[in-house]
Amino acid sequence: MVADYHRAQLGALVAHVGEAVDHYRAGELDAFEVDRVLFQDSWAAKELWKFCNYLQVEVAATMITDEPPHDWWERGAPRER
């Protein structure tokens, strides 16, 4: 269950990157904006990885079932200073 969750959530994160690259190719984003998406994806994927790998598998599975974690994309968002 945890591996399936990880795979699905990681796919959703990668979709953000794909969209950004598509917008870049269409001239709608510049390289810096795509870089920001890549940065956010990297942080979000790390947070997701920690959730799926640091917790005991039973605890993670229970959390996924009972109280799914918040949006991983938002967890990877840069913090404003």
Rosetta silent file (secondary structure, phi, psi, omega in degrees, C-alpha in Angstrom):
SEQUENCE: MVADYHRAQLGALVAHVGEAVDHYRAGELDAFEVDRVLFQDSWAAKELWKFCNYLQVEVAATMITDEPPHDWWERGAPRER
SCORE:     score description
SCORE:     0.000 S_00000001
   1 L     0.000  -44.137 -178.484    0.000    0.000    0.000 S_00000001
   2 H   -66.098  -41.435  178.988    2.753    2.448    0.902 S_00000001
   3 H   -64.058  -41.376  177.844    4.696    1.704   -2.289 S_00000001
   4 H   -63.877  -41.742  177.642    1.573    2.212   -4.408 S_00000001
   5 H   -61.312  -46.586 -179.008    0.851    5.479   -2.592 S_00000001
   6 H   -58.994  -46.955 -179.400    4.443    6.635   -3.100 S_00000001
   7 H   -60.205  -46.189 -178.419    4.306    5.797   -6.806 S_00000001
   8 H   -65.040  -44.197 -178.741    0.986    7.607   -7.320 S_00000001
   9 H   -68.618  -38.076  177.388    2.025   10.712   -5.397 S_00000001
  10 H   -64.641  -38.353  176.332    5.396   10.853   -7.136 S_00000001
  11 H   -60.858  -39.301  177.966    3.589   10.643  -10.466 S_00000001
  12 H   -65.191  -37.698  177.988    1.470   13.637   -9.489 S_00000001
  13 H   -66.895  -43.302  179.908    4.617   15.592   -8.645 S_00000001
  14 H   -63.311  -31.332  178.116    6.266   14.683  -11.945 S_00000001
  15 H   -61.307  -36.123  176.507    3.131   15.883  -13.741 S_00000001
  16 H   -61.059  -41.650  179.597    3.815   19.401  -12.404 S_00000001
  17 H   -65.256  -45.065  179.013    7.275   19.256  -13.968 S_00000001
  18 H   -58.678  -41.960  178.139    5.862   18.017  -17.272 S_00000001
  19 H   -63.159  -42.633 -179.719    3.363   20.862  -17.356 S_00000001
  20 H   -63.366  -42.441  179.160    6.082   23.406  -16.647 S_00000001
  21 H   -64.834  -41.099  177.185    8.278   22.035  -19.432 S_00000001
  22 H   -60.164  -43.248  179.265    5.327   22.100  -21.825 S_00000001
  23 H   -66.889  -34.886  176.229    4.659   25.744  -20.913 S_00000001
  24 H   -63.715  -46.821 -179.544    8.352   26.546  -21.374 S_00000001
  25 H   -63.668  -29.020  178.584    8.354   24.971  -24.834 S_00000001
  26 L   -84.527   -0.656  179.495    5.252   26.986  -25.716 S_00000001
  27 L    79.921   14.950 -177.837    7.040   30.181  -24.631 S_00000001
  28 L   -91.700  -18.166  176.110    4.690   30.707  -21.680 S_00000001
  29 L  -130.008  152.582  174.187    7.347   30.270  -18.970 S_00000001
  30 L   -98.971  175.085 -175.821   10.985   31.237  -18.854 S_00000001
  31 H   -60.967  -35.111  179.802   13.851   29.071  -17.661 S_00000001
  32 H   -67.071  -37.840  178.476   13.812   30.611  -14.180 S_00000001
  33 H   -67.522  -38.599  176.619   10.135   29.780  -13.704 S_00000001
  34 H   -67.168  -39.586  178.248   10.758   26.180  -14.754 S_00000001
  35 H   -60.030  -38.953  177.800   13.724   26.030  -12.414 S_00000001
  36 H   -62.968  -39.628  177.123   11.453   27.093   -9.555 S_00000001
  37 H   -64.366  -43.121  178.496    9.085   24.222  -10.424 S_00000001
  38 H   -61.666  -41.611  178.432   12.022   21.801  -10.479 S_00000001
  39 H   -61.931  -46.558 -179.559   13.176   23.073   -7.094 S_00000001
  40 H   -64.191  -39.602  177.907    9.702   22.668   -5.613 S_00000001
  41 H   -61.184  -43.159 -179.297    9.417   19.184   -7.109 S_00000001
  42 H   -60.761  -47.126  179.521   12.724   18.191   -5.560 S_00000001
  43 H   -65.569  -41.576 -179.832   11.691   19.347   -2.079 S_00000001
  44 H   -64.413  -42.851  179.657    8.235   17.792   -2.380 S_00000001
  45 H   -64.477  -35.668  177.352    9.675   14.463   -3.535 S_00000001
  46 H   -66.115  -42.505  178.692   12.092   14.459   -0.590 S_00000001
  47 H   -64.198  -42.116  176.841    9.256   15.058    1.870 S_00000001
  48 H   -62.002  -44.933  179.592    7.223   12.287    0.253 S_00000001
  49 H   -59.930  -44.179  179.161   10.207    9.945    0.369 S_00000001
  50 H   -60.495  -43.994  179.764   10.746   10.642    4.062 S_00000001
  51 H   -60.289  -44.288 -174.571    7.086    9.914    4.809 S_00000001
  52 H   -80.012  -17.353 -174.333    7.146    6.643    2.888 S_00000001
  53 H  -117.482  -23.784 -178.656   10.534    5.433    4.130 S_00000001
  54 H   -88.180  -31.250  178.729   11.179    6.779    7.643 S_00000001
  55 L   -77.702  153.836  170.673    7.915    5.734    9.246 S_00000001
  56 L   -62.083  141.819 -173.857    7.191    2.134   10.067 S_00000001
  57 H   -57.847  -36.016  179.546    5.251    0.749    7.135 S_00000001
  58 H   -66.104  -39.269  179.143    2.229   -0.035    9.322 S_00000001
  59 H   -66.943  -45.872  179.070    2.107    3.530   10.636 S_00000001
  60 H   -61.802  -42.824 -179.698    2.412    5.017    7.149 S_00000001
  61 H   -63.150  -40.860  178.176   -0.317    2.690    5.813 S_00000001
  62 H   -64.409  -43.171  178.906   -2.654    3.657    8.642 S_00000001
  63 H   -63.437  -41.379  179.576   -2.025    7.353    8.030 S_00000001
  64 H   -62.021  -40.750 -178.419   -2.637    6.945    4.289 S_00000001
  65 H   -74.334  -47.887 -172.316   -5.925    5.177    5.000 S_00000001
  66 H   -85.499  -45.544 -176.680   -7.210    7.250    7.918 S_00000001
  67 L  -141.818   81.057 -178.310   -5.751   10.720    7.396 S_00000001
  68 L   -54.677  139.123  179.949   -3.937   11.100    4.075 S_00000001
  69 L   -58.890  159.552  178.686   -1.069   13.593    4.335 S_00000001
  70 L   -62.856  173.020 -178.705   -1.487   17.076    2.976 S_00000001
  71 L   -56.117  117.379 -178.395   -0.626   18.036   -0.566 S_00000001
  72 H   -65.160  -34.333  179.209    3.000   17.074   -1.186 S_00000001
  73 H   -59.648  -44.696  179.698    3.379   19.770   -3.836 S_00000001
  74 H   -66.805  -33.696  177.297    2.542   22.435   -1.280 S_00000001
  75 H   -64.267  -26.012  179.592    4.954   20.884    1.219 S_00000001
  76 L   -88.682   -2.795 -177.762    7.720   21.430   -1.305 S_00000001
  77 L   -64.785  139.346  176.835    6.881   25.096   -1.847 S_00000001
  78 L   -61.978  142.364  178.181    9.667   27.530   -1.003 S_00000001
  79 L   -84.325  131.514  177.632    9.140   29.380    2.246 S_00000001
  80 L   -76.028  139.794  179.873    8.880   33.134    1.898 S_00000001
  81 L  -102.679    0.000    0.000   11.302   35.064    4.084 S_00000001
